[in-house]
């Protein structure tokens, strides 16, 4: 699927609303894990847009930690 900047913004806003719906507040640390793609980017943007601190973990790092 081809994503535009508008799609990215909409997806980031949906993610930020989900975070707020789960009682996350400004300054809290959120770990975002996944493959570095546009879905991952929208999660990062959604997290920082509400003032949360984003701890990124890419899938490769996660797999190394699980060994």
N, C-alpha and C positions, 0 to 999 in steps of 0.2 A: 504494500500500500504506500502510495506517495503522500508524504505529509507536507503541508505548508506551514508557514510560521503561525498562521491563525489556528490551525489544528493543534500545534504545539502549545500555544497559549491556552486554548480551551481545555486541553488535557491537563495542563499544569494547574489550572483553576479548579478542575474537578478533584484533582489529588489534594490540593490545599483545603478544599471544603471537607474532604474525607478526613484529613488530619484534624481539622478544627472540630469536626463531629465526634472525634475520639478524644476530645479534651486536651489536645496538645496546645501549648501556649508559647508565646515568644520567649526565646532563650533556651528552650528545651533542645536536647540533642536527639536527632533522629538518624538511625543508620539506614542508608539506602543501599541495598545489595542487588546486583544484577549484571547483565551484560551491557556494555557501554553502547547503547543504541538510542533512538529517539524517545522510546518509552522511559528509559533511564534518565534522559535529560529532562523530560517533563516532570518526573518525580523530584529531581534536584531543584528545578525551578519552582515547583509547587511548594517544596519544603522551605526554601529560603524566602519565598514571597510572603510568608506569614511570620517571618522573623525567627524561625527555628535554625539551629545550627546543624549542618548536614555532615555526617560522618559517612564518607563514601567507601564502599567495599565492592570491588568488582568480583565477578564470579570466580576468576582465577585465584584471587586472594582468599576468598571464602573456602574454596576447595583445599588450598594449602593449609588453612587453619584447621580443617576437619581431619587432616591426616595424622 
